[in-house]
Amino acid sequence: MDAQERFPCVTIRFCTQCRWMLRAAYYAQELLSTFSTSLGQVSLQPSTGGIFTITIQTSSSPDVADMGTATATGTGEVQVLWDRKRDGGFPEVKDLKRRVRDVVEPGRNLGHVDRGVSGTGSSAREKEPEGGEAGEGTVVVKGGGEAEGKCEDCV
């Protein structure tokens, strides 16, 4: 049994036309640093159309033929942790780590990431679309779309 079958797998889909590869790689590095022994893999999946989603697949992995496709057909459950269009912008690293922790190791303390949080991680998520990251995400999206001139969904 390999690591993909025993541990959850995170996939970060990002729009190459918006030039979000470095952002995706940064999130991957942060997740691997924090959950190094709890994740089977963190993969980057290039896409277009203003896509930026982070999903996690639990239980067993998809078939080898399905690796790298947008939807996994394995027996594991795929959960969307973050969708730029749904959640408004990009996640703060601490929020992303909390969402991964809630799936991978619900009882784990994330140290400084958990300090200063009143209540659960969901209350922090409720506040996010009102300001901060959502507004910053809009600026990045418009800038990326205008610079390329190809990605209409990014504007």
Secondary structure by P-SEA (a helix, b strand, c coil): ccccccbbbbbbbbbccccaaaaaaaaaaaaaaaccccccbbbbbbbccbbbbbbbbccccccccccccccccccbbbbbccccccccccccaaaaaaaaaaccccccccccccccccccaaaaaaacccccaaaaaaaaaaaaaaaaccccccc
